[in-house]
């Protein structure tokens, strides 16, 4: 792996680098729910990672940045062994999300979560039903794009039981499967009632491609753009939405102020419409060292967006697609 993961202290550092407010708001972060004023911005971040002890720091950073709610995919960085999880007797793992569930129990108006489900887990259907029945459970996430073996397994239909169970439960599925829009299209056809959110605009960055040791070759800017056009062609499927995240890494250009990314977002809007694009920071694994504030304002500060487009991408789409009402 080549990912330069940040430590958990990066939650506070990311906000402080740009806003210089987090140190001043640590005491504010200790306030009770009754004392804390929830930002009225409507901004929803649809992917962050969090670990033990990070809830109050996260809230303070959210308040400093004006982020109303976040969607947690619990992943204890900088570990690469998919913690937290239970080891199964069958040899597989079962991801769990204790911090995310605690955060949502304490602050349901600010936190919801998705849960990753492994294709080899014999209890996958029960786990998906558990997510469906949890008040703050918003969806399932699968990440076959993390290994070539799992990518091939997806192509072979070895994730179909998870897709079918998610569809039956009425849960959206976040799908990390970069560089393979043809496989995503096949899944959308096979499961037409499954809401699929394409993670990280459906692409690898060249840095990400290096983790496969040459098996996935680097792409030129022209080749990357051609592949992005194929991802945008997925918009013909009404059950597919696009997660606008990691764009600076995919196109090797700064996220803020982001002028070079604005035409690409406009292309995505022209294809999907703003009501099928949702923003995510995933700031703790940003490959370019960009912080939470920069990633947010790369979109929020894009004045080529209409107010309606900005509101949809920064929160409205997530609320609709994830059945996530404002509390």
VEXROBA-62953 format. One record per residue (C-alpha): residue number from 1; residue in three letters; x, y, z. Coordinates in Angstrom, 2 decimals, decimal comma. Layout:
<r NUM; "ALA"; <X; Y; Z>>
...
//
This chain:
<r 1; "UNK"; <0,00; 0,00; 0,00>>
<r 2; "UNK"; <1,12; 3,57; -0,65>>
<r 3; "UNK"; <-1,66; 5,41; 1,13>>
<r 4; "UNK"; <-0,24; 8,02; 3,53>>
<r 5; "UNK"; <-2,79; 7,65; 6,26>>
<r 6; "UNK"; <-3,04; 10,35; 8,90>>
<r 7; "UNK"; <-3,30; 9,58; 12,59>>
<r 8; "UNK"; <-6,49; 10,24; 14,44>>
<r 9; "UNK"; <-5,18; 13,59; 15,65>>
<r 10; "UNK"; <-5,58; 14,72; 12,04>>
<r 11; "UNK"; <-9,27; 15,21; 12,74>>
<r 12; "UNK"; <-8,44; 18,26; 14,79>>
<r 13; "UNK"; <-5,33; 19,23; 12,82>>
<r 14; "UNK"; <-7,17; 19,31; 9,50>>
<r 15; "UNK"; <-9,68; 21,83; 10,73>>
<r 16; "UNK"; <-7,11; 23,87; 12,65>>
<r 17; "UNK"; <-4,77; 24,28; 9,68>>
<r 18; "UNK"; <-7,31; 26,34; 7,77>>
<r 19; "UNK"; <-9,70; 27,71; 10,37>>
<r 20; "UNK"; <-7,41; 28,15; 13,40>>
<r 21; "UNK"; <-10,50; 27,56; 15,48>>
<r 22; "UNK"; <-10,34; 24,00; 16,76>>
<r 23; "UNK"; <-8,09; 24,72; 19,72>>
<r 24; "UNK"; <-10,52; 27,40; 20,80>>
<r 25; "UNK"; <-13,49; 25,08; 20,42>>
<r 26; "UNK"; <-12,28; 22,09; 22,44>>
<r 27; "UNK"; <-14,23; 23,32; 25,44>>
<r 28; "UNK"; <-17,16; 23,97; 23,15>>
<r 29; "UNK"; <-16,92; 20,36; 22,06>>
<r 30; "UNK"; <-17,69; 19,31; 25,63>>
<r 31; "UNK"; <-21,01; 21,07; 25,69>>
<r 32; "UNK"; <-24,19; 19,08; 26,05>>
<r 33; "UNK"; <-26,55; 18,58; 23,15>>
<r 34; "UNK"; <-28,77; 21,30; 24,58>>
<r 35; "UNK"; <-25,93; 23,84; 24,62>>
<r 36; "UNK"; <-24,43; 23,03; 21,22>>
<r 37; "UNK"; <-25,89; 24,92; 18,30>>
<r 38; "UNK"; <-26,13; 22,70; 15,24>>
<r 39; "UNK"; <-24,96; 24,42; 12,04>>
<r 40; "UNK"; <-27,90; 25,29; 9,83>>
<r 41; "UNK"; <-25,80; 25,02; 6,67>>
<r 42; "UNK"; <-27,30; 21,72; 5,59>>
<r 43; "UNK"; <-23,83; 20,41; 4,69>>
<r 44; "UNK"; <-23,51; 16,62; 4,88>>
<r 45; "UNK"; <-20,15; 14,88; 4,50>>
<r 46; "UNK"; <-20,87; 11,38; 3,18>>
<r 47; "UNK"; <-17,57; 9,76; 4,14>>
<r 48; "UNK"; <-15,38; 10,19; 7,15>>
<r 49; "UNK"; <-13,45; 7,67; 9,22>>
<r 50; "UNK"; <-13,41; 7,80; 13,00>>
<r 51; "UNK"; <-11,92; 5,78; 15,82>>
<r 52; "UNK"; <-12,15; 5,47; 19,60>>
<r 53; "UNK"; <-12,19; 8,73; 21,50>>
<r 54; "UNK"; <-12,74; 10,91; 18,45>>
<r 55; "UNK"; <-16,39; 11,88; 18,81>>
<r 56; "UNK"; <-16,08; 15,19; 20,65>>
<r 57; "UNK"; <-13,11; 16,30; 18,55>>
<r 58; "UNK"; <-15,08; 15,48; 15,43>>
<r 59; "UNK"; <-18,06; 17,49; 16,65>>
<r 60; "UNK"; <-15,88; 20,48; 17,43>>
<r 61; "UNK"; <-14,33; 20,35; 13,96>>
<r 62; "UNK"; <-17,76; 20,01; 12,34>>
<r 63; "UNK"; <-19,02; 23,02; 14,26>>
<r 64; "UNK"; <-15,95; 25,04; 13,29>>
<r 65; "UNK"; <-16,45; 24,22; 9,61>>
<r 66; "UNK"; <-20,23; 24,53; 9,61>>
<r 67; "UNK"; <-20,86; 20,88; 8,75>>
<r 68; "UNK"; <-24,28; 19,75; 9,89>>
<r 69; "UNK"; <-23,92; 15,95; 9,69>>
<r 70; "UNK"; <-21,43; 13,29; 8,68>>
<r 71; "UNK"; <-21,69; 9,70; 7,51>>
<r 72; "UNK"; <-19,19; 7,43; 9,26>>
<r 73; "UNK"; <-17,46; 4,47; 7,70>>
<r 74; "UNK"; <-15,60; 3,30; 10,79>>
<r 75; "UNK"; <-12,05; 2,41; 9,92>>
<r 76; "UNK"; <-9,23; 2,71; 12,44>>
<r 77; "UNK"; <-6,38; 4,45; 10,69>>
<r 78; "UNK"; <-3,50; 4,13; 10,05>>
<r 79; "UNK"; <-4,07; 0,38; 10,32>>
<r 80; "UNK"; <-4,50; -1,49; 7,04>>
<r 81; "UNK"; <-6,08; -4,63; 8,47>>
<r 82; "UNK"; <-9,65; -3,31; 8,37>>
<r 83; "UNK"; <-10,03; -2,69; 12,09>>
<r 84; "UNK"; <-12,36; -2,80; 13,88>>
<r 85; "UNK"; <-13,59; -6,29; 13,08>>
<r 86; "UNK"; <-14,22; -9,71; 14,53>>
<r 87; "UNK"; <-12,23; -12,65; 13,24>>
<r 88; "UNK"; <-14,51; -15,47; 12,11>>
<r 89; "UNK"; <-13,82; -19,15; 12,61>>
<r 90; "UNK"; <-14,18; -19,55; 8,87>>
<r 91; "UNK"; <-11,11; -17,40; 8,40>>
<r 92; "UNK"; <-12,89; -14,24; 7,27>>
<r 93; "UNK"; <-13,62; -11,04; 9,15>>
<r 94; "UNK"; <-16,76; -9,22; 10,19>>
<r 95; "UNK"; <-16,42; -5,41; 10,29>>
<r 96; "UNK"; <-18,04; -3,70; 13,27>>
<r 97; "UNK"; <-18,56; -0,02; 14,06>>
<r 98; "UNK"; <-18,68; 0,62; 17,83>>
<r 99; "UNK"; <-17,56; 4,26; 17,69>>
<r 100; "UNK"; <-19,97; 5,12; 14,89>>
<r 101; "UNK"; <-22,89; 3,56; 16,73>>
<r 102; "UNK"; <-21,97; 5,39; 19,94>>
<r 103; "UNK"; <-21,66; 8,70; 18,09>>
<r 104; "UNK"; <-25,08; 8,22; 16,50>>
<r 105; "UNK"; <-26,64; 7,24; 19,81>>
<r 106; "UNK"; <-25,25; 10,32; 21,52>>
<r 107; "UNK"; <-25,78; 12,76; 18,64>>
<r 108; "UNK"; <-28,33; 11,30; 16,19>>
<r 109; "UNK"; <-28,79; 14,65; 14,47>>
<r 110; "UNK"; <-25,07; 14,82; 13,61>>
<r 111; "UNK"; <-23,93; 11,26; 12,91>>
<r 112; "UNK"; <-25,13; 8,33; 10,83>>
<r 113; "UNK"; <-23,14; 5,39; 9,52>>
<r 114; "UNK"; <-22,65; 2,76; 6,86>>
<r 115; "UNK"; <-21,35; -0,72; 7,56>>
<r 116; "UNK"; <-18,96; -2,71; 5,40>>
<r 117; "UNK"; <-20,03; -6,30; 4,75>>
<r 118; "UNK"; <-17,59; -8,99; 3,66>>
<r 119; "UNK"; <-18,64; -11,30; 0,83>>
<r 120; "UNK"; <-17,50; -14,39; 2,79>>
<r 121; "UNK"; <-19,49; -13,64; 5,93>>
<r 122; "UNK"; <-22,11; -16,40; 6,37>>
<r 123; "UNK"; <-24,35; -14,01; 8,32>>
<r 124; "UNK"; <-24,35; -11,28; 5,67>>
<r 125; "UNK"; <-28,16; -11,22; 5,35>>
<r 126; "UNK"; <-28,71; -10,84; 9,10>>
<r 127; "UNK"; <-26,11; -8,06; 9,25>>
<r 128; "UNK"; <-27,79; -6,18; 6,42>>
<r 129; "UNK"; <-31,17; -6,48; 8,16>>
<r 130; "UNK"; <-29,55; -5,15; 11,34>>
<r 131; "UNK"; <-28,33; -2,08; 9,45>>
<r 132; "UNK"; <-31,81; -1,61; 7,97>>
<r 133; "UNK"; <-33,39; -1,69; 11,44>>
<r 134; "UNK"; <-30,86; 0,63; 13,11>>
<r 135; "UNK"; <-32,16; 4,22; 13,30>>
<r 136; "UNK"; <-28,84; 5,66; 12,11>>
<r 137; "UNK"; <-27,86; 2,89; 9,70>>
<r 138; "UNK"; <-27,92; 4,44; 6,22>>
<r 139; "UNK"; <-26,45; 1,81; 3,95>>
<r 140; "UNK"; <-23,97; -0,93; 3,16>>
<r 141; "UNK"; <-20,48; -0,44; 1,79>>
<r 142; "UNK"; <-18,41; -2,96; -0,15>>
<r 143; "UNK"; <-14,85; -2,37; -1,34>>
<r 144; "UNK"; <-13,91; -4,97; -3,97>>
<r 145; "UNK"; <-11,60; -2,42; -5,58>>
<r 146; "UNK"; <-9,09; -2,80; -2,75>>
<r 147; "UNK"; <-7,61; -5,97; -4,25>>
<r 148; "UNK"; <-7,44; -7,51; -7,70>>
<r 149; "UNK"; <-8,78; -10,77; -6,24>>
<r 150; "UNK"; <-11,91; -9,06; -4,93>>
<r 151; "UNK"; <-12,37; -7,10; -8,15>>
<r 152; "UNK"; <-12,36; -10,38; -10,05>>
<r 153; "UNK"; <-14,73; -11,88; -7,48>>
<r 154; "UNK"; <-17,15; -9,02; -8,14>>
<r 155; "UNK"; <-16,90; -9,66; -11,88>>
<r 156; "UNK"; <-17,64; -13,33; -11,21>>
<r 157; "UNK"; <-20,84; -12,53; -9,31>>
<r 158; "UNK"; <-19,38; -13,39; -5,91>>
<r 159; "UNK"; <-20,83; -10,22; -4,38>>
<r 160; "UNK"; <-24,30; -10,69; -5,87>>
<r 161; "UNK"; <-25,74; -12,07; -2,64>>
<r 162; "UNK"; <-24,81; -8,85; -0,86>>
<r 163; "UNK"; <-26,29; -6,72; -3,62>>
<r 164; "UNK"; <-29,48; -8,79; -3,61>>
<r 165; "UNK"; <-29,83; -8,61; 0,18>>
<r 166; "UNK"; <-29,23; -4,85; 0,18>>
<r 167; "UNK"; <-31,83; -4,41; -2,54>>
<r 168; "UNK"; <-34,32; -6,53; -0,59>>
<r 169; "UNK"; <-33,68; -4,50; 2,56>>
<r 170; "UNK"; <-34,16; -1,23; 0,69>>
<r 171; "UNK"; <-30,68; -0,05; 1,63>>
<r 172; "UNK"; <-28,36; 1,90; -0,67>>
<r 173; "UNK"; <-25,00; 0,35; -1,46>>
<r 174; "UNK"; <-21,75; 2,30; -1,56>>
<r 175; "UNK"; <-19,53; 0,60; -4,10>>
<r 176; "UNK"; <-15,77; 1,07; -4,26>>
<r 177; "UNK"; <-14,83; -0,42; -7,63>>
<r 178; "UNK"; <-12,56; 2,05; -9,43>>
<r 179; "UNK"; <-11,72; 1,84; -13,13>>
<r 180; "UNK"; <-14,50; -0,66; -13,84>>
<r 181; "UNK"; <-17,62; 1,22; -14,93>>
<r 182; "UNK"; <-18,63; -1,79; -17,03>>
<r 183; "UNK"; <-18,95; -3,92; -13,89>>
<r 184; "UNK"; <-20,96; -1,22; -12,15>>
<r 185; "UNK"; <-23,26; -1,00; -15,17>>
<r 186; "UNK"; <-23,81; -4,75; -15,07>>
<r 187; "UNK"; <-24,72; -4,57; -11,39>>
<r 188; "UNK"; <-27,15; -1,72; -11,99>>
<r 189; "UNK"; <-28,87; -3,76; -14,69>>
<r 190; "UNK"; <-29,01; -6,91; -12,59>>
<r 191; "UNK"; <-30,36; -5,13; -9,50>>
<r 192; "UNK"; <-32,50; -2,29; -10,87>>
<r 193; "UNK"; <-34,07; -1,48; -7,49>>
<r 194; "UNK"; <-30,74; -1,22; -5,69>>
<r 195; "UNK"; <-29,51; 2,33; -5,14>>
<r 196; "UNK"; <-25,78; 2,26; -5,96>>
<r 197; "UNK"; <-23,48; 5,11; -4,96>>
<r 198; "UNK"; <-20,23; 5,02; -6,92>>
<r 199; "UNK"; <-17,40; 5,76; -4,49>>
<r 200; "UNK"; <-14,67; 8,28; -5,29>>
<r 201; "UNK"; <-15,98; 9,17; -8,78>>
<r 202; "UNK"; <-15,32; 5,61; -9,94>>
<r 203; "UNK"; <-11,59; 6,06; -10,54>>
<r 204; "UNK"; <-8,20; 5,18; -9,10>>
<r 205; "UNK"; <-5,53; 7,83; -8,88>>
<r 206; "UNK"; <-2,16; 6,88; -10,30>>
<r 207; "UNK"; <-0,80; 6,71; -6,75>>
<r 208; "UNK"; <-3,51; 4,19; -5,94>>
<r 209; "UNK"; <-2,71; 2,15; -9,04>>
<r 210; "UNK"; <0,88; 1,69; -7,85>>
<r 211; "UNK"; <-0,31; -0,42; -4,90>>
<r 212; "UNK"; <-1,00; -3,26; -7,35>>
<r 213; "UNK"; <2,65; -3,55; -8,28>>
<r 214; "UNK"; <2,27; -2,83; -11,98>>
<r 215; "UNK"; <-0,80; -4,98; -12,53>>
<r 216; "UNK"; <-2,86; -1,80; -12,93>>
<r 217; "UNK"; <-0,81; 0,59; -15,10>>
<r 218; "UNK"; <-0,75; 4,34; -14,66>>
<r 219; "UNK"; <-2,95; 6,40; -16,97>>
<r 220; "UNK"; <-2,19; 9,63; -18,76>>
<r 221; "UNK"; <-4,40; 12,65; -18,16>>
<r 222; "UNK"; <-6,13; 11,96; -21,47>>
<r 223; "UNK"; <-6,72; 8,32; -20,57>>
<r 224; "UNK"; <-8,03; 9,27; -17,14>>
<r 225; "UNK"; <-10,48; 11,70; -18,68>>
<r 226; "UNK"; <-11,70; 9,09; -21,16>>
<r 227; "UNK"; <-12,33; 6,68; -18,30>>
<r 228; "UNK"; <-14,14; 9,41; -16,36>>
<r 229; "UNK"; <-16,42; 9,87; -19,36>>
<r 230; "UNK"; <-17,27; 6,16; -19,14>>
<r 231; "UNK"; <-18,11; 6,61; -15,46>>
<r 232; "UNK"; <-20,36; 9,54; -16,35>>
<r 233; "UNK"; <-22,13; 7,31; -18,88>>
<r 234; "UNK"; <-23,43; 5,33; -15,89>>
<r 235; "UNK"; <-25,89; 8,19; -15,42>>
<r 236; "UNK"; <-28,23; 6,40; -17,84>>
<r 237; "UNK"; <-29,07; 4,11; -14,94>>
<r 238; "UNK"; <-31,49; 5,94; -12,62>>
<r 239; "UNK"; <-30,41; 3,79; -9,67>>
<r 240; "UNK"; <-26,82; 5,08; -9,74>>
<r 241; "UNK"; <-25,49; 8,18; -7,95>>
<r 242; "UNK"; <-21,94; 9,56; -7,86>>
<r 243; "UNK"; <-19,89; 10,35; -4,77>>
<r 244; "UNK"; <-17,82; 13,46; -5,48>>
<r 245; "UNK"; <-14,66; 12,72; -3,52>>
<r 246; "UNK"; <-10,89; 12,39; -4,00>>
<r 247; "UNK"; <-11,15; 14,43; -7,18>>
<r 248; "UNK"; <-7,88; 16,27; -6,58>>
<r 249; "UNK"; <-6,00; 12,97; -6,44>>
<r 250; "UNK"; <-7,75; 11,47; -9,45>>
<r 251; "UNK"; <-6,99; 14,49; -11,62>>
<r 252; "UNK"; <-3,75; 15,61; -9,92>>
<r 253; "UNK"; <-4,87; 19,16; -9,30>>
<r 254; "UNK"; <-5,50; 21,09; -6,05>>
<r 255; "UNK"; <-8,92; 20,71; -4,47>>
<r 256; "UNK"; <-8,86; 24,35; -3,33>>
<r 257; "UNK"; <-9,55; 26,79; -4,77>>
<r 258; "UNK"; <-10,29; 24,12; -7,35>>
<r 259; "UNK"; <-10,71; 26,05; -10,58>>
<r 260; "UNK"; <-9,45; 23,12; -12,67>>
<r 261; "UNK"; <-11,95; 20,77; -11,02>>
<r 262; "UNK"; <-14,94; 23,01; -11,64>>
<r 263; "UNK"; <-15,38; 22,03; -15,32>>
<r 264; "UNK"; <-15,25; 18,36; -14,30>>
<r 265; "UNK"; <-17,97; 18,85; -11,71>>
<r 266; "UNK"; <-20,01; 20,66; -14,36>>
<r 267; "UNK"; <-19,59; 17,64; -16,67>>
<r 268; "UNK"; <-20,79; 15,38; -13,86>>
<r 269; "UNK"; <-23,81; 17,61; -13,25>>
<r 270; "UNK"; <-24,61; 17,62; -16,96>>
<r 271; "UNK"; <-24,66; 13,82; -16,86>>
<r 272; "UNK"; <-26,11; 12,91; -13,47>>
<r 273; "UNK"; <-27,77; 16,12; -12,37>>
<r 274; "UNK"; <-26,89; 17,66; -9,02>>
<r 275; "UNK"; <-29,58; 15,54; -7,38>>
<r 276; "UNK"; <-27,52; 12,40; -8,03>>
<r 277; "UNK"; <-24,16; 13,73; -6,82>>
<r 278; "UNK"; <-23,15; 13,76; -3,16>>
<r 279; "UNK"; <-20,02; 15,27; -1,67>>
<r 280; "UNK"; <-17,60; 13,48; 0,64>>
<r 281; "UNK"; <-14,30; 14,66; 2,08>>
<r 282; "UNK"; <-12,71; 11,38; 3,23>>
<r 283; "UNK"; <-10,14; 13,84; 4,55>>
<r 284; "UNK"; <-8,18; 11,42; 6,72>>
<r 285; "UNK"; <-6,88; 9,52; 3,67>>
<r 286; "UNK"; <-6,34; 12,46; 1,33>>
<r 287; "UNK"; <-3,22; 11,68; -0,68>>
<r 288; "UNK"; <-2,27; 15,30; -1,34>>
<r 289; "UNK"; <-2,27; 16,43; 2,29>>
<r 290; "UNK"; <-5,35; 18,61; 1,80>>
<r 291; "UNK"; <-7,37; 19,26; 4,92>>
<r 292; "UNK"; <-11,08; 19,05; 5,66>>
<r 293; "UNK"; <-11,69; 22,76; 5,17>>
<r 294; "UNK"; <-9,96; 22,89; 1,80>>
<r 295; "UNK"; <-11,89; 19,87; 0,55>>
<r 296; "UNK"; <-15,18; 21,42; 1,69>>
<r 297; "UNK"; <-14,56; 24,87; 0,25>>
<r 298; "UNK"; <-13,38; 23,46; -3,05>>
<r 299; "UNK"; <-17,09; 22,80; -3,63>>
<r 300; "UNK"; <-18,74; 25,30; -1,32>>
<r 301; "UNK"; <-16,66; 28,11; -2,81>>
<r 302; "UNK"; <-17,44; 27,10; -6,40>>
<r 303; "UNK"; <-19,50; 30,09; -7,46>>
<r 304; "UNK"; <-20,20; 28,56; -10,85>>
<r 305; "UNK"; <-22,74; 26,37; -9,08>>
<r 306; "UNK"; <-26,26; 27,58; -8,60>>
<r 307; "UNK"; <-27,54; 27,74; -5,04>>
<r 308; "UNK"; <-29,75; 24,75; -5,79>>
<r 309; "UNK"; <-26,85; 22,70; -7,20>>
<r 310; "UNK"; <-24,60; 23,52; -4,28>>
<r 311; "UNK"; <-27,30; 22,64; -1,75>>
<r 312; "UNK"; <-27,95; 19,30; -3,45>>
<r 313; "UNK"; <-24,32; 18,24; -3,76>>
<r 314; "UNK"; <-23,39; 19,35; -0,24>>
<r 315; "UNK"; <-26,31; 17,68; 1,49>>
<r 316; "UNK"; <-29,63; 17,45; -0,28>>
<r 317; "UNK"; <-28,72; 14,47; -2,43>>
<r 318; "UNK"; <-27,43; 12,52; 0,56>>
<r 319; "UNK"; <-30,56; 13,24; 2,58>>
<r 320; "UNK"; <-32,73; 11,95; -0,25>>
<r 321; "UNK"; <-30,74; 8,93; -1,38>>
<r 322; "UNK"; <-29,95; 7,74; 2,13>>
<r 323; "UNK"; <-33,41; 8,35; 3,62>>
<r 324; "UNK"; <-31,75; 10,65; 6,14>>
<r 325; "UNK"; <-34,15; 13,29; 7,45>>
<r 326; "UNK"; <-32,92; 16,34; 9,33>>
<r 327; "UNK"; <-33,59; 15,85; 13,03>>
//
